[in-house]
Amino acid sequence: MIDHRIDDCGTRTEKLEQPGTPLCKQELHSCDDADLVDLPRQLGNAAFSRKDYVTACLHYDQAIVQEPKNPLIYSNRAAARMYLNELTEALQDAENAVSFAPEWPKGHYRKSQILERLERFDEAKISHNRFRQLQSGSKNIRKGEVVPKGFLNGVSVSKVQCIYPEKDAVSKTKEEDPELKWTRMLRRLKEACNASGRNEKGQSVVLTHGLFGRLLQKEEFQKFIYPGILKEELVHAPKTLQEVLSDPMYESELVAMMPKILRKAENVLNNVKQKGAAHGDFMTADTERMLWPQVLQEAFARELVSVIQRINSKKHLLLANDTRLMADADIIEEKHLDLIPNACLLLLGDSGIAVIDGYMGSEWTKLLHSDVERMVANAMFLENCSVEGEHHLTRRLTCEKRCPERPKICFVERKSCENDYPAIGELLGQMHKIPYEINSKRRECPDLGLISISTLCAPFPHSNLLQWYRRGQIQALRRDCGIAPNENGIRLTCVYCISAPKTSHAVLHLRPDPYAQHTPEHQSELISDRLIIFNSSTYLNEIQPFESSEKDLFLLTFWVHGYNPESQPC
């Protein structure tokens, strides 16, 4: 998760990521014929991803002429028409999707969405209940649990493309092989990816003191790639460079990056040759052949972090759009969820911000502060790191004199805190109920206006971050939800203040996204036992310099993912 929040808050790009390898109906015709038949739907999906819903509908019209009984196409056109506010036509398409595939959960879910927008809430509830009944038959995710261990790593290409198993009866994929040249080059890099840095002939092929050589070491790799996450918590992501290169999703992205990596390596080698020639030291062909693999490795290593960020974002977005992971209030013990006052939920639905004071209660304040103080004493908080600019990877805060402005961080999970830090575990338990309560009241209490909030997911791994601020430290302006191509599925950000000095004047500053028109800025003072919830796609957030010297500031942030049909057509 650390890789998915964007510190650089540049202008949102209009060119969104193209949808993944399309899934099309299993018909008894050749692959070439299938591609031609499925082309209009693929074009519709591409237009849908660009939010060009008019063009998407035109392509879906053509697709339906060729496949008049394909429920995926009707479902996609229903979504496009829904965003065009053509609700009557959208409902007809959704009903067609349901009639052609009555056991397909997403068809019923799409129908419930449209009925909800038509304010036909009783009918929407019936469709949504049918959707839940069909989903309950899934054997892949056990009820009431967060995403299971290993769900984020080792995902094969075929599994990612078929992440919705209910599509298997109407889906087929055809992959295009990447350019053989780049594949061979990546294969040569992979040959060097072992802890010894030697190839099959026993020859040293790695510059041991370079970045590539350091990333081959497990501990160094984890420090650079997953700052703030303890080693024992790294169960959901690749732990070594070797694991990254064995994952088909990372491999395909790296193949696409090879031309850029090659250009950088050539530029570096040419600069070395020119500098040497300026002093009369001309590089021989043998020396160039010897240096080239190491130069290529270093260029490759410096692109690796951004590649991992993009792929992790894609994986989380896929999971956020998997309706099996929806936070369903019926599967948790609490039948009546009333942890958030309705007045706050009304504000959240209207303005995208809710502030709740006394969230845990005074009896928990000292216990929570005691837990974080013991975490500090036990060296649980780790130094942060970042990618500086486009080309340079450096550890940050390894020396406080060099860069003292960033807080230390620690990702936490509820189960790992329950024994040693029970108050933090209880806080996480309460915060993890937020998506369940919002989903429940979104349908049961339509007057709260929560329809503006996406259907939310159960808690994801690595979505809970503790931050320890000392004097002079800040959080730079950040976009939690990400932007294309790094959109990550985060819908809500929940910031709880565990402990803060009374005179610190620490402030969470929320700035509206440039595309969120007529949305005012908002500031909220960070005081103990205050919970701030805001829409991650509407607001960028920053914490202004923390100036108090009497006491440190401790915050817990919980990122809530959510389903967004706009980002993932069928």
N, C-alpha and C positions, 0 to 999 in steps of 0.2 A: 504493500500500500504506500510506502514512503515515496515510491517512484511516480505516483499518479497525481500529486498535487503540484500545480504549476506556480513557481515563484515569479517567473517572467510574465507579467500581465500585459502583453502586447495586444494589439488590435486583433479581434477575432477574425479568423480567415473564413472566407465565404466558401472555399472549396472543401467540402467535407469528404471524409474517407469513403471510398466506394464500398458497397456491401461485400461480404465475403463470398466465397465460391457459391454460386446460387444453387438452391435445391429445387429440382424439378420433378415432375411426375414420372413414375416408372411406367413407361409404355413399351410395347413390343416393337420398337423400331431401332434403327442403328444410332450410334452415338452422334454422328454427324447430323442426322435428321433431328435428333433430340435437341441439339444445339440450336438449329434453325427454328424449331418450334418454340423453344424457350427464350429466344432472343428478345421478343417484345416485353416479356416479364422482367428480364434482366435490365433492359433499358428503363422500364418503369421503376424498378428498384433504385437504379442510379439517380433518376430524377427525384424520387422520393427522398433519398439521402441528401439531395441538394435543397430539399424543401420546395421544389418546383412541383407542387401537387397537381396543377393543371396538366402539365406535360406527362406526369406519371399516370394520370387517368387516361389520357389518350393512348399511351402504350399498353395499359392494362386492358383497354377496350379491344385493341388488336389481339392481345394474348387470349382474351376470352373467345374471340371468333375462332381461334385455332384450337383452343382447349375449353369448350363450353361447360365442362363439368369439373374443372380444377378448383378445389376449395381454396388453395393458397392464393390464387389470383383474385378471387372474389374478396377474400379477407384483406389483401393488400389494397384493392380499390376501395373497400369500405373505409380503411384507415385514411387514405388520401381524401376521400369525400368528407370524412369527418372533420379533417383539418380545413377543408374548404367551407365548412359549415353547411354542407348539403346533407343534412342529417337523415331526411326521409330516404334518399337514394342510398346513403351509407347503410341504413338499417336493412334495406332490401338486399344489398350485397352480403351483409353479415348473415342474414337468414338463408341466403343461397349457400354460403359456405357451410353453415350448420346442416342444411339439408343434404348436401353432397358428402359431408364427413361428420356424421352425428357423434362420433366418438372422439373427435379431435378437440381437445380442451381449448385451444387458442381461439377457435371459432366462437365458442360460447363466451369467452372472455371479451372478444371484440364486440360481440353483440351487447354484452352488459355495459361496456363503455359508452356505446352510442345511445342506449336506452337511458343511461344516467345523464347524458348531455341533453336528451329530450325531456328530462325531469320526469320520466316514467319509472320512478324509483322501485315500485313493487315488482314490475317486470324485470328491471335490472337486477334486483336481488335474486329472482328465480334463476336468471341466466348465470349469475355469478355463483350461486349454489351448485348449479349443474357443472360449471367449470371446476369447482373445488372437488366435487364428487369424482370427476374424471381424473383430476390430478392426484387424488388420494391413493389411486391405484399404483402410482409410481413406486418402484422398488429402489430407485437410485438414491433418494435422499430420505433419511429417517426423519419422522416428524419431530418438531420441537428442537432440533439441533441447528447450530450454525453450519456453515459449509464444512463438510467433513475433511479430515486430514488428507492431503495429497490431491485434493480436487483442483488445485491451482497449478500443479506441476506435473510434468510428464504427460501433458495432454497431446495426444496424437492429432495429426491433421484431420483424420477421418472423424475422431471424436468431437473435435471442435466444430466441424462442419455439420455434424448431426447432434449438436448439443440438445436439441429438442427431439427426444426419441419418438414423440407422437407423429413426427413427419416421416418416419422411416418408410411407411407404406406408400407415400406419395413423393419420395425424394430420390435423387440420384445426382452424383457429382462427376465432374470431369476436370482433372487438374491439368494445368499447362506446365510443362517442364521448364525450369529456369534455364538461362543460357549456360551451355555446358562449360564455357570458359570460366565463368565465375564460380560454378560448382566445383570445378577442379582446383581452383585457387583456394577456395574455402577448405577443401579436403586437405590440401597441403598444410594449411594453418592448423587444422585439427590434429594432424600427425604430431605436431609439437606440443599438443595439450596434454601433457602428463606431468606428474609432479617432478620427475627427474629432468624434464626439458630435453630429452634425447629421443632421436628417432629409432626406427627398428634396427638400424645398423649400429646403434650405440653412439652416434655422433651427437655432440651438443648443438642444438638448433635454436636455443633461446638465449637472449641477452639477460643474464640472471639478475642484474640490477635495474633492468628496465621495468616499465609498468606491466607489460605482458607477462614477464617472469613473476612479478609479484601477484598478479591475478591468478596465476596457476596454483598459488598456495591458498589453501582453504580459508584460513583465518584472514588473510589479507583481502581475499575476494569478498568475504562477508562484511568486512569493515568498510570497503569502498561501496559496495552495491546495496547493502541493507543497514545503513547507519541507524542506531537507536533500537535495533531489534536484537534481543539476546539470542545466543546460539541455540539454546534449547527451544526457542519459539519458532525457529526457522524450519517448520514442517510443511509449509505450503508453497515453497518456492525453491528453485534450483540453488543448491548450496555451493556449487563449484562451477568453474568455467567449463569443465568437461560436461556437466549436466546441462548447461545452457546449450552447448553445441550438439547435444544428443536429442534435444527437443525440436520436433519438426517446425513448430511455430517460430522459434527463435532462428532456426537454420534458414527458413525461407526469407525472413526479414534480412538476415545477414547477407544472403546471396544477392538480394536487391541492393544492398549497400556496398557491395564489392567495387563497383566502378568508382564511387566516391572515395573509398579507402585506397584504391590503387592510385588515384590522382594525388592524394595527399602524400602517399609514400614516395611517389615519383618526384614531387616537389621537394620533399625533405632531402632525398638523395641528390638531386640536382643542386640544391643549396650547398650541401657538403662538398660536392665536387667543385663548385665555383669558388668557394672560400679557399679550398686547398690549392686550386690552380692560381689564385691571386697571390699565393705565397710560393709558387713554384713547385707545389706538391701535387702532381697529377695522378689521379686514381687509375689504376690498371683495371683491365677487364676482369682479371681474377679476383681482385679486391672487391670490385662492384658485385660480382656474383656471390661473394661471401657475405657482404653486408646486406644485400637485398632482402633475404628472408627476415632478418631482424628488424629492418626498417619497416617492412610490411606488417610485422607483428605489432610494432608500436603504434602504427596508424590504426590498425584493427582494434587494439585495446582501447584507444581513445574514443572510438565510436561505439564501443560496446555498451556503455552506460545508457546512452540515449536509446539504443536499440532495446535494451531490457525494459526501459521505461515505457516505450511504445507498446511492446508486446504485453507487458503486465496490464497496461491500460485496456488493451483489446480483450484480454482474458476477463478482466473484471467487468467490462461492458457486456460481454457475452453472458456472464453469470447474472448480472443485474437484469438482463432481459429474459432470463430463464424463469418463467412463471412458477416453476416448481419451488423456487426459493422464496416465494412471497411470504411475508410475515402474516400468518393467519392466526387471528386471536383465538380460534376454536381449538388450537392444538397446544395451548399453554394452560397452566393450572388456573390462572386468574380469569374468571368469567366476566368480571366487571372491572374494566380498566378505567380508573379515574385518577391517574397520577398527575395529569395536566389539566388545570382548570379550563372549562369551556371558553371562558373569556380570553384566555391565552391562545387557545386553538383558533378562535375567531380572528384574532389579530394575525396569527400565522397564516391563515388562509387568505386574509385580506391584504396584508402588507408584506408577508414573507418573513416576518420577524416576531418572535415571542420571547419575553423575559419573565422568568419565574424566580422569585425570591423565596428563601427558606425551602428549597427543593428537598433536601434530605432531613432538615430539622436540626435544632441546636444540639441535640444529644449525639449527633454524628460528627459535628464539626471538629471536636478535639480528637476523636478517633481517627478521622481521615488525615488530619495534620500529623498525628503520631505515625501513621503508616508511611506517609511520604518521607518523613524525617528518617525513619528506619531504612527506607529504600535508598536515601542519600548515603547513610552510613554504610550500607551494604554495597555501595558502588553499582547500583542498578541503573543509574542514569549514564548514558553514553554520549560521547562527543558527536556533534553533527558533522556532516560533510555535504559537499555540493559539487556540481559541475560548474566551473567558472568559465563563462563565455561559451563559445562553440567548440573549442578545441582542447581545453585543459581540465583535467581531473585532479582535484587536490582534496586532501583531508582538511576540514575546517575545524578550528578551535583546538588543534593539537597543541597550540601554544596560545595562552590567553592574551599575551601581549600583542600577538599578531592580529587576532580577530575576536574580540571579546563580546561582540554584539549579539551573537546567536545563543539561544538557550540550549541547555542539555535536554536530551529527550529519552524516552523509554516507552516502547510499545508494550502493552500489557494485554493479557487475556484473562477472562473471569476465572476459569478453572485453576489457572496457575497462581492466582492471588488468594483463593479461598482459604488456604491454610496459613500462609505466612503473612498476608496482608488482608485480613478479612473485611475491614471497612472499605478498602478499595474494591474488593470483590462484590460487596453489597451495593456499592455505588454503580458498578458496571451492570449488575443485575437489574437495578432500577432503570438505568438509561437504555438498556437493551429492550425494555418493554415499550419504548417510545414508538417504534415503527408499528408494533402490533396495535397500540391504542389508536394511532392516527388512521391506520387502515380500517379498523373497526368503526370508528366514529365518522369516517369519510362516507360510509354508506348508511349507517344508522342515524346520523344526524346531518342531513344535507344542508340544514340552515347554517351550519358552521362555515360553509364555503371552502371545505377542504378539497373540493374537486380540482382546485388549481395545483394540488400536490400530487405527484406521481404515486402510483401504488408502490409501497416500500417493501424492501427485502428484509429477511432475517439477518442478524448481524454477521458480517463477513470477518474472516481472520485479518489481523493486523489493521483493524479499523479503530483502535483505541490508543490514543497517544497521550502520555503524560509529558508535560513540559515544565522545566524548572528554570525560572527567570531570576537573574540577579541584577543588581544595579547596572543600568546602562544598556541592558539587552532589549532586543526588539524582535518582532516577527514581521518580516517584510510583506508588502502587499502580495496577496496570494489568491489564486483562483482554485478553489477546492474541486470543482466539478471537471476541470480540464476543458480544453477546446479541441476540435478536430485537428489533427488525427489522434490526439491524446485524450479524448473524451473517455471517462472512466466509470460512468454510471452513478456517481455520487449525487444525491438529490438534496439531502439536508445535512447541515453541520450543527452539532450540539456541543457547546463549550460550557463546562462546569468549572467554577472557581472553587478549588479546594481550600486555599488559604491565601490571604492577601493582607498586607499592612493597611491599616486604616488611613494612613496619610500618603499612600503611594500614588494615587490618582492614575492608576493603570487603566487604560481604556481600550476596549475592542472597537475599532473603527470599521464600519461597514460601508463600502463605496459601491454604488450601483454599477452593474455591468453596462458598458457603453450601449448595448442593444436593449437594455431594460429602460424604455422611455418613461418619463414622468415619474421616476422613482427617486425619492429623496435619500440623501445620505443619513446614516444613523450612527450614533455613538452610545456605547453602554459601558458604564464604569464597572470594573472587575472587582466585585466584593465577595467575601466568603459566602458560600452556600447559595450562589446565584447561578442559574442555568439560562443560557442564551441559545435559542434555536433559530436558525435562519436558512432561507432557501439558497442553496449553494450555487445555483445557476443564475440567480438574480443579483447576488452580492459578492464582491471581492472583499477580503478581510485582512486587516493588519492590526498589530498591537504596537502602540506607540511606546517610545522609550520608557523603561521602568526605572524610576529614579530613587526609590526608597532605599535607605541603608539599614532600616530597623528590622526588616523581615523579608524573606524571599516570597516570590509569587509562584504558586503551583496551580496548573490548569490540567484538566482532563478533557480531551476532544474525542468525540465519537462521530464518525462519518457514517451516514446511513445511505445505502445504495437503494435504487428504485428502478422499477420497470418503466421503460419509455418506448412505446411502440413506434414512435417517430424515428428512432435511431436504428431500428432493426426490422426492415420488411422481411416477409417470409421468403 
